[in-house]
Amino acid sequence: MHDNYINLLTDFDNAISKNQATQINTFVDSALEFNKKHNIFVRSNKEEVFEKDIFDCLPLIKNIDEKDKILDLGSGGGFPGILIGILKPQAQTRLLEKNQKKCYFLNKMKDLLSLTNTKIIKTTLNNKNNLGQFSLITARAFSSTDNILKLTANNLSGGGRYTLLKGKKEKILEEIKSLNTNKYKYEIIKIENKKSERHFLQIRVNE
């Protein structure tokens, strides 16, 4: 079964090396084991994690540049933050999470997988934060788009972008009705997903 999941990953995206696929497999096994006692996410088995979390996040990660400096908001169980750390080893990745238990788990994964490019930041995000600037800000089920833009207004570097993992297009359109299109331009990109309707919302500041 171990090799089946590794083959699934390398078949899904041939840019994923066998070593990276093995790291992802280890991460999922560790997350499920940790979850038995600490309940950090609602998943019952490995197949469910791959279907609802791994394959959900991989299309977003394909759009990340190796030179990006990344802030992942509300990293929780590590999707997509830990996956970014594994699959984009040259990028600087910062995982922001306020929950102590989840931060402990994320640090444990960082050490287990030797993710020297990844740091965990335990804090509650506010618009006066001193986190610095990033070329890419990602989030998956963290907050509304409007709230994310407000809280991170000082964190996006010039030419940077937001890539937010979302569900149905009609809900995204509803959510961005209040988006200041004089300031921001956006693109809704459909993700091929046989189980549910998924998109990522990419937002940039107008030059």
C-alpha angles and dihedrals in degrees: 000000000000091000092044092064092044090052090047090057097046090045091050091054122007089201088072109093122218089249092053091046089052090050091051090049090051090048093053093047091049092047092052091047092049090045093060090071105021105036099217096158139011106252129123104195147006096263090056092050091051093046099042102030116017100041090038092059102038097079089055092050091053087065094057120103120224088233094055122120102215136201114192111197121217095359094184109166092004103272111164099350101068091040090054089051090053099042100037103044094165095052121089107237127192120190114204117202131154099196113096095210093050091047089053089052094046091051089048090054092045090055096040092052095038093236098175090169092061132081130181118222115198106203145109109252119240133165092252094056122138097215093125129228131314135191091216131031116190133185138172117194092338105125142314117304092244092052092048091053091049095047094047101036090122096041103068114091122219110287090014127135145207119232109189123183110227143165130227120018094227090057091049091051090050091049095051096047089104094047112128099237091186087065103030138039120200142193127197110211121195117227118212103242123155095197104048143000109269134171138165121227114217118196130184133177112253110251 
